[in-house]
Amino acid sequence: METDIIFAGVCAAAVLIMLLYYIRRGRRLRALLFGSLTGLAALFVLNRYGGSFNTWLPLNTINVFGSAVLGVPFVIFLVILKIV
């Protein structure tokens, strides 16, 4: 139970940080699209080919939303959580 609260807090903080980052960028839409597309691409690659490296990530609502908002760092965080 305690780890769920910590994970939710870390995710909420990361979302706020990324939203502030996107707002401060000069080209907001381009930065948002690039971050979202690279995060989703990393998630889909790990979903498709991650089984051969023992790092398969399911495509569920939290993973897709987190990858779209936070980008590649979220996917890396998920892989680290899966390894540990």
MOCOR-V614738 format. One record per residue. N is the residue number from 1. NEAR is the number of other C-alpha atoms within 10 Angstrom. Layout:
n,near
N,NEAR
N,NEAR
This chain:
n,near
1,5
2,6
3,8
4,9
5,10
6,11
7,11
8,11
9,12
10,12
11,15
12,12
13,12
14,17
15,16
16,14
17,13
18,17
19,15
20,11
21,13
22,18
23,14
24,10
25,12
26,9
27,10
28,14
29,12
30,12
31,15
32,20
33,15
34,14
35,21
36,21
37,17
38,17
39,26
40,23
41,17
42,19
43,28
44,18
45,13
46,21
47,15
48,14
49,13
50,16
51,11
52,9
53,8
54,12
55,16
56,18
57,20
58,15
59,14
60,8
61,9
62,10
63,18
64,19
65,16
66,22
67,26
68,23
69,22
70,24
71,25
72,21
73,16
74,22
75,23
76,15
77,11
78,18
79,18
80,11
81,9
82,12
83,9
84,6
